[in-house]
Amino acid sequence: MYRLSGLLAIAFSVIQPALAQDFPTRPVRIIVGFPPGGGADLTARLVSPKLNEAWARPVIIDNRPGAGGNLAAELLTKASADGHTIMVMPGPGAPSLYPKLPFDLRKDFAPITLAGRSPNVLVVHPSVPASTVKQLIALARSQSGKLNYASSGIGITPHLSGELFRKLAKVNMVHVPYKGAGPAVSDLVGGHVDLMIVSIPSVLGQINAHRLKALGITSLQRSSMLPDVPTLNEAGVPGYESHQWWGLLAPAGTPSEIVMKLNAALVKALNAADVKKRFTEEGAEVVANTPAEFGDFFQKEITKWDGLFTVVAKPSL
């Protein structure tokens, strides 16, 4: 029995590198938990042609919006751990918001690479009578619970960024979640919601067309794409900082050799001149790091945002 187990272990150790060497053997699917129009979808659509060219295999983008990206994440955990199904995740969210998640955010995914990141921007509809962050805070305090803010889904970065703003600015606003940045921005431009904290790529065109007013950048440094817009930290909310980011994940248990092959292909795709140029044009930067580096960052982000809800007693879901 022990001899048989040992032989099986040896055989498996030989098979894994062989599988990685042949990878991919069929079309690769990239799951996006949001509709077209947001940063996660853009990331998938920028890298997919490069992967298709490198592998000579179809690369299929599968948009599965719903539950703030959790439906897509659950779908990924049910996929075969062979590298042929991966996912673009736009920030990990806060697991404590979902006591009955059908997966463990910390354990059920294999990090591949952090594709890119962008500071968020606080934007308001032109009808909102506030042209600065301080004016917005004063308005929100004078009309407690009347202003509402949109997000691309419960528990992901735009929602968490809004909750962080509520906490640090000491204001009460109503959260209105959507199934993706595209529908949320559309309703914001239409005046159906008052404001939103969202990635710059999702709203840069609307800002430039004066259909939205940009009041503050969420990073500690101003954005080169919106150099005249102050940071929230300098505009009246000391200590405020958040980023929108997009990372690629595989199911937990995906062989490390295949993860590394995915990483190599994705890093090469992300560092292509035209892809980096497009990221820059959208106000974002390419990161393209190692699985270990992304994994460490991923865990720290979960801890950071989960900790927010230990002090925000009752978030507006």
Phi and psi restraints in degrees (value plus and minus 20) as a CYANA .aco file:
   2 TYR   PHI     -83.0   -43.0
   2 TYR   PSI     -57.5   -17.5
   3 ARG   PHI     -85.3   -45.3
   3 ARG   PSI     -60.2   -20.2
   4 LEU   PHI     -84.8   -44.8
   4 LEU   PSI     -63.3   -23.3
   5 SER   PHI     -80.7   -40.7
   5 SER   PSI     -61.1   -21.1
   6 GLY   PHI     -84.4   -44.4
   6 GLY   PSI     -60.3   -20.3
   7 LEU   PHI     -85.7   -45.7
   7 LEU   PSI     -58.8   -18.8
   8 LEU   PHI     -85.3   -45.3
   8 LEU   PSI     -59.9   -19.9
   9 ALA   PHI     -83.4   -43.4
   9 ALA   PSI     -61.7   -21.7
  10 ILE   PHI     -84.3   -44.3
  10 ILE   PSI     -63.2   -23.2
  11 ALA   PHI     -82.3   -42.3
  11 ALA   PSI     -61.9   -21.9
  12 PHE   PHI     -84.7   -44.7
  12 PHE   PSI     -57.8   -17.8
  13 SER   PHI     -87.9   -47.9
  13 SER   PSI     -45.4    -5.4
  14 VAL   PHI    -102.2   -62.2
  14 VAL   PSI     -57.0   -17.0
  15 ILE   PHI     -87.6   -47.6
  15 ILE   PSI     -60.3   -20.3
  16 GLN   PHI     -75.7   -35.7
  16 GLN   PSI     -72.6   -32.6
  17 PRO   PHI     -80.8   -40.8
  17 PRO   PSI     -53.7   -13.7
  18 ALA   PHI     -85.4   -45.4
  18 ALA   PSI     -61.7   -21.7
  19 LEU   PHI     -83.6   -43.6
  19 LEU   PSI     -61.2   -21.2
  20 ALA   PHI     -84.1   -44.1
  20 ALA   PSI     -57.4   -17.4
  21 GLN   PHI     -84.4   -44.4
  21 GLN   PSI     -55.2   -15.2
  22 ASP   PHI    -105.7   -65.7
  22 ASP   PSI     -31.7     8.3
  23 PHE   PHI     -84.8   -44.8
  23 PHE   PSI     119.5   159.5
  24 PRO   PHI    -107.5   -67.5
  24 PRO   PSI     132.4   172.4
  25 THR   PHI    -124.6   -84.6
  25 THR   PSI     -23.2    16.8
  26 ARG   PHI    -176.5  -136.5
  26 ARG   PSI     157.9   197.9
  27 PRO   PHI     -75.6   -35.6
  27 PRO   PSI     125.1   165.1
  28 VAL   PHI    -124.5   -84.5
  28 VAL   PSI     112.3   152.3
  29 ARG   PHI    -125.7   -85.7
  29 ARG   PSI     111.1   151.1
  30 ILE   PHI    -129.4   -89.4
  30 ILE   PSI      91.7   131.7
  31 ILE   PHI    -103.0   -63.0
  31 ILE   PSI     114.2   154.2
  32 VAL   PHI    -144.2  -104.2
  32 VAL   PSI     102.8   142.8
  33 GLY   PHI    -102.2   -62.2
  33 GLY   PSI       0.7    40.7
  34 PHE   PHI    -165.0  -125.0
  34 PHE   PSI     139.9   179.9
  35 PRO   PHI     -90.7   -50.7
  35 PRO   PSI     147.8   187.8
  36 PRO   PHI     -77.4   -37.4
  36 PRO   PSI     126.4   166.4
  37 GLY   PHI     100.6   140.6
  37 GLY   PSI     -35.6     4.4
  38 GLY   PHI    -124.0   -84.0
  38 GLY   PSI     158.9   198.9
  39 GLY   PHI     -85.9   -45.9
  39 GLY   PSI     -56.0   -16.0
  40 ALA   PHI     -84.2   -44.2
  40 ALA   PSI     -64.4   -24.4
  41 ASP   PHI     -84.9   -44.9
  41 ASP   PSI     -61.2   -21.2
  42 LEU   PHI     -81.8   -41.8
  42 LEU   PSI     -62.4   -22.4
  43 THR   PHI     -78.5   -38.5
  43 THR   PSI     -66.8   -26.8
  44 ALA   PHI     -81.7   -41.7
  44 ALA   PSI     -61.1   -21.1
  45 ARG   PHI     -95.3   -55.3
  45 ARG   PSI     -42.2    -2.2
  46 LEU   PHI     -98.3   -58.3
  46 LEU   PSI     -57.9   -17.9
  47 VAL   PHI    -107.3   -67.3
  47 VAL   PSI     -46.1    -6.1
  48 SER   PHI     -79.7   -39.7
  48 SER   PSI     -61.7   -21.7
  49 PRO   PHI     -84.3   -44.3
  49 PRO   PSI     -54.0   -14.0
  50 LYS   PHI     -86.9   -46.9
  50 LYS   PSI     -61.9   -21.9
  51 LEU   PHI     -86.9   -46.9
  51 LEU   PSI     -60.6   -20.6
  52 ASN   PHI     -79.0   -39.0
  52 ASN   PSI     -63.2   -23.2
  53 GLU   PHI     -87.7   -47.7
  53 GLU   PSI     -61.3   -21.3
  54 ALA   PHI     -89.7   -49.7
  54 ALA   PSI     -57.7   -17.7
  55 TRP   PHI    -118.0   -78.0
  55 TRP   PSI     -34.8     5.2
  56 ALA   PHI      35.2    75.2
  56 ALA   PSI      17.7    57.7
  57 ARG   PHI    -152.8  -112.8
  57 ARG   PSI     127.0   167.0
  58 PRO   PHI     -82.5   -42.5
  58 PRO   PSI     120.9   160.9
  59 VAL   PHI    -140.2  -100.2
  59 VAL   PSI      96.0   136.0
  60 ILE   PHI    -126.0   -86.0
  60 ILE   PSI     109.1   149.1
  61 ILE   PHI    -113.6   -73.6
  61 ILE   PSI     104.5   144.5
  62 ASP   PHI    -137.4   -97.4
  62 ASP   PSI      78.1   118.1
  63 ASN   PHI     -99.0   -59.0
  63 ASN   PSI      99.7   139.7
  64 ARG   PHI    -148.7  -108.7
  64 ARG   PSI      53.8    93.8
  65 PRO   PHI     -90.2   -50.2
  65 PRO   PSI     134.7   174.7
  66 GLY   PHI     117.3   157.3
  66 GLY   PSI     123.1   163.1
  67 ALA   PHI      35.6    75.6
  67 ALA   PSI      18.5    58.5
  68 GLY   PHI      42.4    82.4
  68 GLY   PSI       9.6    49.6
  69 GLY   PHI      72.3   112.3
  69 GLY   PSI     -26.2    13.8
  70 ASN   PHI     -90.9   -50.9
  70 ASN   PSI     -50.5   -10.5
  71 LEU   PHI     -83.4   -43.4
  71 LEU   PSI     -61.6   -21.6
  72 ALA   PHI     -87.5   -47.5
  72 ALA   PSI     -61.2   -21.2
  73 ALA   PHI     -82.9   -42.9
  73 ALA   PSI     -60.7   -20.7
  74 GLU   PHI     -83.8   -43.8
  74 GLU   PSI     -59.8   -19.8
  75 LEU   PHI     -80.6   -40.6
  75 LEU   PSI     -59.7   -19.7
  76 LEU   PHI     -84.0   -44.0
  76 LEU   PSI     -60.9   -20.9
  77 THR   PHI     -85.1   -45.1
  77 THR   PSI     -41.7    -1.7
  78 LYS   PHI    -112.2   -72.2
  78 LYS   PSI     -25.3    14.7
  79 ALA   PHI     -99.6   -59.6
  79 ALA   PSI     137.5   177.5
  80 SER   PHI     -83.0   -43.0
  80 SER   PSI     115.4   155.4
  81 ALA   PHI    -103.4   -63.4
  81 ALA   PSI      41.7    81.7
  82 ASP   PHI    -145.8  -105.8
  82 ASP   PSI     -10.5    29.5
  83 GLY   PHI      66.7   106.7
  83 GLY   PSI     -26.9    13.1
  84 HIS   PHI    -104.7   -64.7
  84 HIS   PSI     -26.6    13.4
  85 THR   PHI    -151.2  -111.2
  85 THR   PSI     100.9   140.9
  86 ILE   PHI    -150.9  -110.9
  86 ILE   PSI     157.5   197.5
  87 MET   PHI    -165.7  -125.7
  87 MET   PSI     124.7   164.7
  88 VAL   PHI    -116.2   -76.2
  88 VAL   PSI     100.6   140.6
  89 MET   PHI    -131.3   -91.3
  89 MET   PSI     105.8   145.8
  90 PRO   PHI    -113.6   -73.6
  90 PRO   PSI      50.1    90.1
  91 GLY   PHI      69.9   109.9
  91 GLY   PSI     126.2   166.2
  92 PRO   PHI    -106.4   -66.4
  92 PRO   PSI     -34.2     5.8
  93 GLY   PHI      55.4    95.4
  93 GLY   PSI    -188.9  -148.9
  94 ALA   PHI    -141.8  -101.8
  94 ALA   PSI      87.3   127.3
  95 PRO   PHI     -77.1   -37.1
  95 PRO   PSI     -49.3    -9.3
  96 SER   PHI     -85.4   -45.4
  96 SER   PSI     -36.3     3.7
  97 LEU   PHI     -92.3   -52.3
  97 LEU   PSI     -38.2     1.8
  98 TYR   PHI    -145.4  -105.4
  98 TYR   PSI      65.5   105.5
  99 PRO   PHI     -85.1   -45.1
  99 PRO   PSI     -36.2     3.8
 100 LYS   PHI    -141.4  -101.4
 100 LYS   PSI      17.1    57.1
 101 LEU   PHI     -80.0   -40.0
 101 LEU   PSI     118.0   158.0
 102 PRO   PHI    -101.2   -61.2
 102 PRO   PSI      -7.1    32.9
 103 PHE   PHI    -170.4  -130.4
 103 PHE   PSI     143.9   183.9
 104 ASP   PHI    -124.9   -84.9
 104 ASP   PSI      91.3   131.3
 105 LEU   PHI     -79.5   -39.5
 105 LEU   PSI     -51.0   -11.0
 106 ARG   PHI    -101.0   -61.0
 106 ARG   PSI     -41.6    -1.6
 107 LYS   PHI    -140.3  -100.3
 107 LYS   PSI     -40.7    -0.7
 108 ASP   PHI    -115.7   -75.7
 108 ASP   PSI      -8.2    31.8
 109 PHE   PHI    -154.3  -114.3
 109 PHE   PSI     128.3   168.3
 110 ALA   PHI    -128.3   -88.3
 110 ALA   PSI      88.8   128.8
 111 PRO   PHI     -81.9   -41.9
 111 PRO   PSI     118.0   158.0
 112 ILE   PHI    -128.9   -88.9
 112 ILE   PSI     -79.4   -39.4
 113 THR   PHI    -183.3  -143.3
 113 THR   PSI     129.9   169.9
 114 LEU   PHI    -104.8   -64.8
 114 LEU   PSI      90.2   130.2
 115 ALA   PHI     -89.3   -49.3
 115 ALA   PSI     -71.3   -31.3
 116 GLY   PHI    -187.7  -147.7
 116 GLY   PSI     154.5   194.5
 117 ARG   PHI    -171.0  -131.0
 117 ARG   PSI     141.0   181.0
 118 SER   PHI    -171.2  -131.2
 118 SER   PSI     122.2   162.2
 119 PRO   PHI     -86.0   -46.0
 119 PRO   PSI     129.5   169.5
 120 ASN   PHI    -102.6   -62.6
 120 ASN   PSI     147.4   187.4
 121 VAL   PHI    -154.8  -114.8
 121 VAL   PSI     118.2   158.2
 122 LEU   PHI    -106.4   -66.4
 122 LEU   PSI      97.9   137.9
 123 VAL   PHI    -143.1  -103.1
 123 VAL   PSI     128.1   168.1
 124 VAL   PHI    -149.2  -109.2
 124 VAL   PSI     136.0   176.0
 125 HIS   PHI     -89.2   -49.2
 125 HIS   PSI     125.5   165.5
 126 PRO   PHI     -76.1   -36.1
 126 PRO   PSI     -42.5    -2.5
 127 SER   PHI     -95.1   -55.1
 127 SER   PSI     -36.2     3.8
 128 VAL   PHI     -92.1   -52.1
 128 VAL   PSI     102.6   142.6
 129 PRO   PHI     -98.9   -58.9
 129 PRO   PSI      44.5    84.5
 130 ALA   PHI    -172.1  -132.1
 130 ALA   PSI     109.3   149.3
 131 SER   PHI    -135.0   -95.0
 131 SER   PSI     -22.4    17.6
 132 THR   PHI    -157.3  -117.3
 132 THR   PSI     143.9   183.9
 133 VAL   PHI     -83.1   -43.1
 133 VAL   PSI     -61.6   -21.6
 134 LYS   PHI     -83.2   -43.2
 134 LYS   PSI     -58.5   -18.5
 135 GLN   PHI     -86.2   -46.2
 135 GLN   PSI     -58.5   -18.5
 136 LEU   PHI     -84.9   -44.9
 136 LEU   PSI     -62.5   -22.5
 137 ILE   PHI     -82.4   -42.4
 137 ILE   PSI     -64.2   -24.2
 138 ALA   PHI     -81.8   -41.8
 138 ALA   PSI     -61.0   -21.0
 139 LEU   PHI     -84.0   -44.0
 139 LEU   PSI     -66.3   -26.3
 140 ALA   PHI     -82.9   -42.9
 140 ALA   PSI     -57.1   -17.1
 141 ARG   PHI     -91.6   -51.6
 141 ARG   PSI     -52.3   -12.3
 142 SER   PHI     -98.7   -58.7
 142 SER   PSI     -39.1     0.9
 143 GLN   PHI    -147.9  -107.9
 143 GLN   PSI      38.7    78.7
 144 SER   PHI     -73.9   -33.9
 144 SER   PSI     104.8   144.8
 145 GLY   PHI      60.9   100.9
 145 GLY   PSI     -19.0    21.0
 146 LYS   PHI    -114.9   -74.9
 146 LYS   PSI     -54.6   -14.6
 147 LEU   PHI     -95.2   -55.2
 147 LEU   PSI     125.7   165.7
 148 ASN   PHI    -146.1  -106.1
 148 ASN   PSI     132.4   172.4
 149 TYR   PHI    -147.1  -107.1
 149 TYR   PSI     117.9   157.9
 150 ALA   PHI    -109.1   -69.1
 150 ALA   PSI     137.8   177.8
 151 SER   PHI    -166.0  -126.0
 151 SER   PSI     147.2   187.2
 152 SER   PHI    -107.6   -67.6
 152 SER   PSI      -9.4    30.6
 153 GLY   PHI     129.7   169.7
 153 GLY   PSI     133.2   173.2
 154 ILE   PHI     -87.8   -47.8
 154 ILE   PSI     112.2   152.2
 155 GLY   PHI      65.1   105.1
 155 GLY   PSI     -17.8    22.2
 156 ILE   PHI    -127.8   -87.8
 156 ILE   PSI     157.5   197.5
 157 THR   PHI     -72.5   -32.5
 157 THR   PSI     -67.5   -27.5
 158 PRO   PHI     -79.7   -39.7
 158 PRO   PSI     -59.2   -19.2
 159 HIS   PHI     -86.1   -46.1
 159 HIS   PSI     -68.1   -28.1
 160 LEU   PHI     -83.4   -43.4
 160 LEU   PSI     -57.7   -17.7
 161 SER   PHI     -83.5   -43.5
 161 SER   PSI     -57.0   -17.0
 162 GLY   PHI     -86.7   -46.7
 162 GLY   PSI     -60.4   -20.4
 163 GLU   PHI     -87.3   -47.3
 163 GLU   PSI     -56.6   -16.6
 164 LEU   PHI     -85.0   -45.0
 164 LEU   PSI     -59.0   -19.0
 165 PHE   PHI     -83.5   -43.5
 165 PHE   PSI     -64.2   -24.2
 166 ARG   PHI     -77.3   -37.3
 166 ARG   PSI     -63.4   -23.4
 167 LYS   PHI     -88.5   -48.5
 167 LYS   PSI     -71.6   -31.6
 168 LEU   PHI     -93.3   -53.3
 168 LEU   PSI     -53.0   -13.0
 169 ALA   PHI    -107.4   -67.4
 169 ALA   PSI     -29.5    10.5
 170 LYS   PHI      38.1    78.1
 170 LYS   PSI      34.1    74.1
 171 VAL   PHI    -146.6  -106.6
 171 VAL   PSI     139.1   179.1
 172 ASN   PHI    -135.6   -95.6
 172 ASN   PSI      94.3   134.3
 173 MET   PHI    -151.5  -111.5
 173 MET   PSI     138.5   178.5
 174 VAL   PHI    -116.0   -76.0
 174 VAL   PSI     109.6   149.6
 175 HIS   PHI    -105.7   -65.7
 175 HIS   PSI     111.2   151.2
 176 VAL   PHI    -141.5  -101.5
 176 VAL   PSI      79.6   119.6
 177 PRO   PHI    -102.1   -62.1
 177 PRO   PSI     125.9   165.9
 178 TYR   PHI    -142.8  -102.8
 178 TYR   PSI     154.4   194.4
 179 LYS   PHI    -115.8   -75.8
 179 LYS   PSI      34.2    74.2
 180 GLY   PHI     109.1   149.1
 180 GLY   PSI     139.9   179.9
 181 ALA   PHI     -87.6   -47.6
 181 ALA   PSI     -56.8   -16.8
 182 GLY   PHI     -75.8   -35.8
 182 GLY   PSI     -76.8   -36.8
 183 PRO   PHI     -82.4   -42.4
 183 PRO   PSI     -56.1   -16.1
 184 ALA   PHI     -84.7   -44.7
 184 ALA   PSI     -66.8   -26.8
 185 VAL   PHI     -84.6   -44.6
 185 VAL   PSI     -58.2   -18.2
 186 SER   PHI     -80.0   -40.0
 186 SER   PSI     -64.7   -24.7
 187 ASP   PHI     -90.9   -50.9
 187 ASP   PSI     -51.9   -11.9
 188 LEU   PHI     -85.7   -45.7
 188 LEU   PSI     -66.2   -26.2
 189 VAL   PHI     -81.9   -41.9
 189 VAL   PSI     -54.0   -14.0
 190 GLY   PHI     -98.2   -58.2
 190 GLY   PSI     -25.2    14.8
 191 GLY   PHI      63.2   103.2
 191 GLY   PSI      -6.8    33.2
 192 HIS   PHI    -101.2   -61.2
 192 HIS   PSI     -40.1    -0.1
 193 VAL   PHI    -152.0  -112.0
 193 VAL   PSI     143.1   183.1
 194 ASP   PHI    -110.4   -70.4
 194 ASP   PSI     -60.0   -20.0
 195 LEU   PHI    -175.6  -135.6
 195 LEU   PSI     152.9   192.9
 196 MET   PHI    -184.1  -144.1
 196 MET   PSI     125.3   165.3
 197 ILE   PHI    -128.8   -88.8
 197 ILE   PSI      98.3   138.3
 198 VAL   PHI    -169.1  -129.1
 198 VAL   PSI     142.0   182.0
 199 SER   PHI     -84.8   -44.8
 199 SER   PSI     125.0   165.0
 200 ILE   PHI     -77.0   -37.0
 200 ILE   PSI     -62.3   -22.3
 201 PRO   PHI     -77.2   -37.2
 201 PRO   PSI     -47.7    -7.7
 202 SER   PHI     -96.0   -56.0
 202 SER   PSI     -40.8    -0.8
 203 VAL   PHI    -152.7  -112.7
 203 VAL   PSI     -16.7    23.3
 204 LEU   PHI     -77.9   -37.9
 204 LEU   PSI     -63.5   -23.5
 205 GLY   PHI     -83.1   -43.1
 205 GLY   PSI     -58.9   -18.9
 206 GLN   PHI     -88.8   -48.8
 206 GLN   PSI     -54.8   -14.8
 207 ILE   PHI     -86.7   -46.7
 207 ILE   PSI     -67.4   -27.4
 208 ASN   PHI     -83.9   -43.9
 208 ASN   PSI     -48.3    -8.3
 209 ALA   PHI    -109.0   -69.0
 209 ALA   PSI     -16.0    24.0
 210 HIS   PHI      43.4    83.4
 210 HIS   PSI       5.8    45.8
 211 ARG   PHI    -108.9   -68.9
 211 ARG   PSI     -32.6     7.4
 212 LEU   PHI    -158.7  -118.7
 212 LEU   PSI     131.5   171.5
 213 LYS   PHI    -124.2   -84.2
 213 LYS   PSI     106.6   146.6
 214 ALA   PHI    -112.4   -72.4
 214 ALA   PSI     102.7   142.7
 215 LEU   PHI    -126.3   -86.3
 215 LEU   PSI     -50.2   -10.2
 216 GLY   PHI    -182.7  -142.7
 216 GLY   PSI     126.1   166.1
 217 ILE   PHI    -117.1   -77.1
 217 ILE   PSI     121.0   161.0
 218 THR   PHI    -107.7   -67.7
 218 THR   PSI     -32.3     7.7
 219 SER   PHI    -102.1   -62.1
 219 SER   PSI     152.9   192.9
 220 LEU   PHI    -102.4   -62.4
 220 LEU   PSI     -29.0    11.0
 221 GLN   PHI    -140.0  -100.0
 221 GLN   PSI     128.3   168.3
 222 ARG   PHI     -86.1   -46.1
 222 ARG   PSI     137.4   177.4
 223 SER   PHI    -110.5   -70.5
 223 SER   PSI     118.2   158.2
 224 SER   PHI     -86.0   -46.0
 224 SER   PSI     -41.5    -1.5
 225 MET   PHI     -99.0   -59.0
 225 MET   PSI     -45.0    -5.0
 226 LEU   PHI    -154.5  -114.5
 226 LEU   PSI      44.8    84.8
 227 PRO   PHI     -84.7   -44.7
 227 PRO   PSI     -41.4    -1.4
 228 ASP   PHI    -109.4   -69.4
 228 ASP   PSI     -24.0    16.0
 229 VAL   PHI    -113.5   -73.5
 229 VAL   PSI     102.0   142.0
 230 PRO   PHI     -91.7   -51.7
 230 PRO   PSI     142.3   182.3
 231 THR   PHI     -96.1   -56.1
 231 THR   PSI     136.3   176.3
 232 LEU   PHI     -82.8   -42.8
 232 LEU   PSI     -53.9   -13.9
 233 ASN   PHI     -80.3   -40.3
 233 ASN   PSI     -60.7   -20.7
 234 GLU   PHI    -109.2   -69.2
 234 GLU   PSI     -33.8     6.2
 235 ALA   PHI    -118.8   -78.8
 235 ALA   PSI     -15.0    25.0
 236 GLY   PHI     113.6   153.6
 236 GLY   PSI     -20.2    19.8
 237 VAL   PHI    -146.5  -106.5
 237 VAL   PSI      58.7    98.7
 238 PRO   PHI     -78.2   -38.2
 238 PRO   PSI     116.3   156.3
 239 GLY   PHI      66.6   106.6
 239 GLY   PSI     -21.1    18.9
 240 TYR   PHI     -94.9   -54.9
 240 TYR   PSI     111.4   151.4
 241 GLU   PHI    -178.0  -138.0
 241 GLU   PSI     110.1   150.1
 242 SER   PHI    -177.6  -137.6
 242 SER   PSI     135.1   175.1
 243 HIS   PHI    -151.6  -111.6
 243 HIS   PSI     128.8   168.8
 244 GLN   PHI    -112.0   -72.0
 244 GLN   PSI     114.3   154.3
 245 TRP   PHI    -160.2  -120.2
 245 TRP   PSI     143.7   183.7
 246 TRP   PHI    -153.8  -113.8
 246 TRP   PSI      97.3   137.3
 247 GLY   PHI    -140.7  -100.7
 247 GLY   PSI     136.1   176.1
 248 LEU   PHI    -129.6   -89.6
 248 LEU   PSI     113.7   153.7
 249 LEU   PHI    -149.4  -109.4
 249 LEU   PSI     133.1   173.1
 250 ALA   PHI    -138.8   -98.8
 250 ALA   PSI     148.0   188.0
 251 PRO   PHI     -84.8   -44.8
 251 PRO   PSI     127.4   167.4
 252 ALA   PHI     -77.9   -37.9
 252 ALA   PSI     124.3   164.3
 253 GLY   PHI      73.2   113.2
 253 GLY   PSI     -25.7    14.3
 254 THR   PHI     -83.3   -43.3
 254 THR   PSI     107.5   147.5
 255 PRO   PHI     -72.9   -32.9
 255 PRO   PSI     119.3   159.3
 256 SER   PHI     -79.2   -39.2
 256 SER   PSI     -52.4   -12.4
 257 GLU   PHI     -84.4   -44.4
 257 GLU   PSI     -57.6   -17.6
 258 ILE   PHI     -93.7   -53.7
 258 ILE   PSI     -58.6   -18.6
 259 VAL   PHI     -77.9   -37.9
 259 VAL   PSI     -63.1   -23.1
 260 MET   PHI     -87.8   -47.8
 260 MET   PSI     -54.0   -14.0
 261 LYS   PHI     -89.4   -49.4
 261 LYS   PSI     -60.1   -20.1
 262 LEU   PHI     -81.5   -41.5
 262 LEU   PSI     -63.2   -23.2
 263 ASN   PHI     -80.6   -40.6
 263 ASN   PSI     -66.0   -26.0
 264 ALA   PHI     -81.1   -41.1
 264 ALA   PSI     -62.9   -22.9
 265 ALA   PHI     -88.7   -48.7
 265 ALA   PSI     -60.6   -20.6
 266 LEU   PHI     -91.0   -51.0
 266 LEU   PSI     -60.7   -20.7
 267 VAL   PHI     -82.1   -42.1
 267 VAL   PSI     -61.7   -21.7
 268 LYS   PHI     -83.8   -43.8
 268 LYS   PSI     -61.9   -21.9
 269 ALA   PHI     -84.5   -44.5
 269 ALA   PSI     -64.2   -24.2
 270 LEU   PHI     -87.4   -47.4
 270 LEU   PSI     -51.3   -11.3
 271 ASN   PHI    -107.3   -67.3
 271 ASN   PSI     -19.7    20.3
 272 ALA   PHI     -81.0   -41.0
 272 ALA   PSI     121.2   161.2
 273 ALA   PHI     -76.4   -36.4
 273 ALA   PSI     -62.4   -22.4
 274 ASP   PHI     -90.8   -50.8
 274 ASP   PSI     -53.2   -13.2
 275 VAL   PHI     -90.1   -50.1
 275 VAL   PSI     -64.4   -24.4
 276 LYS   PHI     -82.8   -42.8
 276 LYS   PSI     -58.5   -18.5
 277 LYS   PHI     -82.8   -42.8
 277 LYS   PSI     -62.6   -22.6
 278 ARG   PHI     -86.3   -46.3
 278 ARG   PSI     -61.0   -21.0
 279 PHE   PHI     -79.1   -39.1
 279 PHE   PSI     -66.1   -26.1
 280 THR   PHI     -82.5   -42.5
 280 THR   PSI     -62.2   -22.2
 281 GLU   PHI     -81.6   -41.6
 281 GLU   PSI     -48.4    -8.4
 282 GLU   PHI    -111.8   -71.8
 282 GLU   PSI     -12.5    27.5
 283 GLY   PHI      61.0   101.0
 283 GLY   PSI      -2.4    37.6
 284 ALA   PHI    -139.0   -99.0
 284 ALA   PSI     149.7   189.7
 285 GLU   PHI    -148.0  -108.0
 285 GLU   PSI     124.0   164.0
 286 VAL   PHI     -98.7   -58.7
 286 VAL   PSI     117.7   157.7
 287 VAL   PHI    -127.7   -87.7
 287 VAL   PSI     -80.2   -40.2
 288 ALA   PHI      33.7    73.7
 288 ALA   PSI      43.2    83.2
 289 ASN   PHI    -121.6   -81.6
 289 ASN   PSI    -189.9  -149.9
 290 THR   PHI    -103.5   -63.5
 290 THR   PSI     143.0   183.0
 291 PRO   PHI     -77.9   -37.9
 291 PRO   PSI     -59.2   -19.2
 292 ALA   PHI     -85.9   -45.9
 292 ALA   PSI     -62.7   -22.7
 293 GLU   PHI     -85.4   -45.4
 293 GLU   PSI     -63.3   -23.3
 294 PHE   PHI     -87.2   -47.2
 294 PHE   PSI     -59.3   -19.3
 295 GLY   PHI     -80.1   -40.1
 295 GLY   PSI     -63.1   -23.1
 296 ASP   PHI     -84.2   -44.2
 296 ASP   PSI     -65.1   -25.1
 297 PHE   PHI     -81.7   -41.7
 297 PHE   PSI     -63.3   -23.3
 298 PHE   PHI     -78.0   -38.0
 298 PHE   PSI     -67.5   -27.5
 299 GLN   PHI     -85.5   -45.5
 299 GLN   PSI     -59.7   -19.7
 300 LYS   PHI     -85.8   -45.8
 300 LYS   PSI     -57.0   -17.0
 301 GLU   PHI     -86.2   -46.2
 301 GLU   PSI     -60.6   -20.6
 302 ILE   PHI     -79.9   -39.9
 302 ILE   PSI     -66.5   -26.5
 303 THR   PHI     -82.1   -42.1
 303 THR   PSI     -63.4   -23.4
 304 LYS   PHI     -79.9   -39.9
 304 LYS   PSI     -71.0   -31.0
 305 TRP   PHI     -98.8   -58.8
 305 TRP   PSI     -51.5   -11.5
 306 ASP   PHI     -83.0   -43.0
 306 ASP   PSI     -56.8   -16.8
 307 GLY   PHI     -84.6   -44.6
 307 GLY   PSI     -47.0    -7.0
 308 LEU   PHI     -78.7   -38.7
 308 LEU   PSI     -58.5   -18.5
 309 PHE   PHI    -106.0   -66.0
 309 PHE   PSI     -15.5    24.5
 310 THR   PHI    -105.4   -65.4
 310 THR   PSI     -36.6     3.4
 311 VAL   PHI    -133.1   -93.1
 311 VAL   PSI     -41.4    -1.4
 312 VAL   PHI    -113.2   -73.2
 312 VAL   PSI      77.8   117.8
 313 ALA   PHI     -82.2   -42.2
 313 ALA   PSI     -60.0   -20.0
 314 LYS   PHI    -159.3  -119.3
 314 LYS   PSI      63.1   103.1
 315 PRO   PHI     -84.9   -44.9
 315 PRO   PSI     130.5   170.5
 316 SER   PHI    -101.6   -61.6
 316 SER   PSI      77.8   117.8
